[in-house]
Amino acid sequence: MTNREHLAEVLPAPPESGTEVSAVPGKPSAAPEFVSGRRAASLVLGALSVVVLPASGLLLGSAAAPGFSLVWAAVWIGIAAVGWVLDQRTPRRWAGWALLAAVPQAVVDLTFAAPLGLLGLVVLVVAPLVARVAQRRCSALASDLAELDVETVLPAGSARLRIGRDRVVLVRDVPGGSGNHALPLAELALAQPGEIDADEAWWPLPGGVGVRLRRGPAVRLVAGKQQWVLPVEDPRLVAAIVRRRGTAAWSLRTGPQDLPAWQALRKWVFARTTTYRGGPKALANPAFRAPVGFLAAMLGSMLLATAFGRALTDPGLWIVGIAALAIGAYFVVAWLRVRSRLEFAELQQLPPHSPPWGDLRPGIAPIPAWRPWS
């Protein structure tokens, strides 16, 4: 196979064949075997940030606030709590759920219970910070992460590596489109710790982008026909987590079955993730739909709760409330749909029937600078 067998959209590709290489001694993993009380501590801190602190802040204004406002804030705390419970595998989003729960109680306290209600602002600041502590506790690096299904985030040079239950994602913020690439763990064939034996090297990724490599530890991942070589601080830990999760990963959906379908998917991703500001391409973030949607829905529901609780008959207030709630719901659903398809597209970096991305054999170095560890 040669680079010419790859489509122009994915070039440049790595060499079609590598060189035979012998394993070299490597560093042992520096990560501890386990984090004591990881699950219990993270769950307690998470519940404190999403439920206990917002509910306590709401109680501060319960004596002065009307019943309809208390019900409105309590419903939003409940929504945030349900979202947090359903999102247990993604600790990086816990601070968002804590913020969603803390905003309504702050609105109620500042509106009806000032100056004591100023403590609601304290809750608004403290709750997301506690959620961040819970996140760090839950995803602290240790060997026992291989047995858990929570998302693990590690630095990989200038990018980030997110290891989930069924996929590993390389997150790169690059102009001109989505920088995320993903490998399905159900198709994992190789997770090899090693090192880069050169002052500077380069590993290309499909789409004309790549990863800059420097002398130091790295990990090599092969899944399906895709292959990565990434700089990481603890290759043995990364390889162990990926291997263990690969044995229990669920098979993900098949990708486009023909070239036109694959090209249409790439065009859709480009359109959803790229914007133009004064001419140059810039990276757009579709996730803005989520906070905008929740904010609009919160405002709309507050107007409707006020109109209902005070028995207001002004149709304008009802219309604005219903419209804001509907717009918020639309933005949240749109975010969920776009996120789902973007995650699907991240796995489809190579077109159907593409040749392998470089030499996939374990005993062969895909680039001259690669040295596997024994």
C-alpha positions, 0 to 999 in steps of 0.5 A, spaced: 500 500 500 502 507 498 499 514 500 496 514 493 491 509 496 488 513 501 484 519 499 486 526 498 482 528 504 486 524 509 493 525 507 498 525 509 499 518 511 504 515 515 509 510 512 506 504 509 511 499 512 515 500 518 522 498 521 523 492 525 525 494 532 527 491 539 524 493 545 527 497 550 527 497 558 522 503 560 520 506 566 515 503 571 508 506 572 508 512 577 501 511 578 498 508 585 495 502 585 488 505 587 485 511 590 482 510 597 475 511 598 474 514 590 467 512 589 464 514 596 468 521 596 466 523 589 459 521 590 458 525 597 462 531 594 457 530 588 451 530 592 453 536 596 454 540 590 448 538 586 443 537 592 445 539 599 448 546 598 443 548 593 437 546 597 440 549 603 441 555 600 433 555 598 431 554 605 434 560 607 429 564 603 423 559 604 420 564 610 420 570 605 419 567 598 412 565 595 411 558 595 411 558 587 418 561 587 420 555 592 417 550 587 420 553 581 427 552 584 426 546 587 424 543 580 430 545 577 434 542 583 431 536 581 432 536 574 440 538 575 440 532 580 437 527 575 442 529 570 448 528 575 446 521 576 445 520 569 452 523 568 456 519 573 461 516 567 463 524 565 465 527 572 468 533 567 460 535 567 459 535 574 460 542 575 455 544 570 450 540 573 452 544 580 451 550 577 444 549 574 442 547 581 445 553 584 442 558 579 435 558 581 436 558 589 440 564 588 435 568 584 430 566 589 434 568 595 436 575 592 429 577 590 425 575 596 430 574 602 436 579 601 440 581 605 440 574 608 439 571 601 446 574 599 448 567 602 445 564 595 451 567 592 456 564 596 452 557 594 452 559 587 460 560 587 462 554 592 457 549 589 461 548 582 468 548 586 465 542 590 463 539 584 470 540 581 473 537 587 469 531 586 471 530 579 478 530 581 477 525 586 473 521 582 478 521 576 485 521 580 490 517 576 491 510 579 491 503 576 484 502 579 481 506 573 482 500 569 476 497 572 472 503 573 467 506 567 468 513 569 471 518 563 479 519 564 482 525 562 490 525 561 494 530 557 497 528 551 502 533 549 498 540 547 492 535 546 487 531 551 486 524 551 479 522 554 478 514 555 471 512 556 468 506 557 467 504 549 472 509 546 478 513 547 478 520 544 483 525 542 481 532 543 484 537 539 482 545 538 484 546 531 481 552 527 477 550 521 473 544 524 472 539 529 479 537 532 477 530 535 479 524 533 476 517 536 478 510 537 473 504 538 475 500 544 471 494 542 476 494 536 482 495 540 488 491 537 494 494 540 496 498 546 503 499 547 507 503 551 514 506 549 518 512 547 520 517 542 527 516 541 528 523 537 528 530 539 522 531 534 518 527 530 511 527 527 505 523 527 500 524 522 492 524 523 487 523 518 485 530 515 492 533 514 493 534 522 497 531 526 501 530 533 508 533 534 512 528 538 518 529 542 523 525 546 520 522 551 515 517 553 509 515 548 503 510 547 501 507 541 494 505 540 491 501 534 484 500 533 481 497 527 485 500 521 486 507 525 493 508 529 495 513 534 502 515 537 501 520 542 506 523 547 503 521 555 507 522 561 505 515 564 504 510 558 504 504 562 498 506 565 494 509 559 496 502 556 493 498 562 487 502 562 485 502 555 487 494 554 482 493 560 476 497 558 477 494 551 475 487 554 469 490 556 467 495 551 460 495 547 461 495 540 459 501 537 455 503 530 458 501 524 460 507 520 458 510 513 458 504 508 460 508 501 464 514 500 459 519 498 456 517 505 462 518 508 464 525 505 457 527 506 458 526 514 465 530 513 461 536 510 456 536 516 461 536 521 465 541 518 458 545 517 457 544 524 464 546 527 466 551 523 464 559 523 467 565 519 469 571 523 471 576 518 474 571 513 479 566 516 476 560 519 475 559 526 473 553 531 465 553 533 463 550 539 456 547 538 456 545 546 454 553 547 447 550 545 446 547 552 447 553 557 443 557 552 438 552 552 438 551 560 438 559 561 432 560 556 428 554 559 429 557 566 427 564 564 421 561 561 419 557 567 420 562 572 415 567 568 410 561 567 411 560 575 410 567 577 404 568 572 401 562 575 402 563 582 400 570 582 394 568 578 396 574 572 392 574 566 396 578 562 397 574 555 404 577 554 407 574 560 404 567 558 406 568 551 413 570 553 414 564 558 412 559 553 416 561 548 422 562 552 421 555 555 420 552 548 426 555 545 430 553 551 427 546 550 429 546 542 436 548 544 437 543 549 435 537 544 439 540 538 445 540 543 444 532 544 442 531 537 448 534 534 453 532 540 451 525 538 452 525 531 459 529 532 461 523 537 459 518 531 463 522 526 469 522 531 470 515 529 469 515 522 476 519 520 478 514 515 473 512 509 470 505 508 475 500 505 481 505 507 487 501 507 490 501 514 493 507 517 501 505 517 504 499 519 499 496 524 504 490 526 506 490 534 513 488 532 514 494 527 515 501 529 510 505 525 515 511 525 523 510 525 523 514 532 518 509 535 521 504 541 516 500 544 518 498 552 519 491 554 
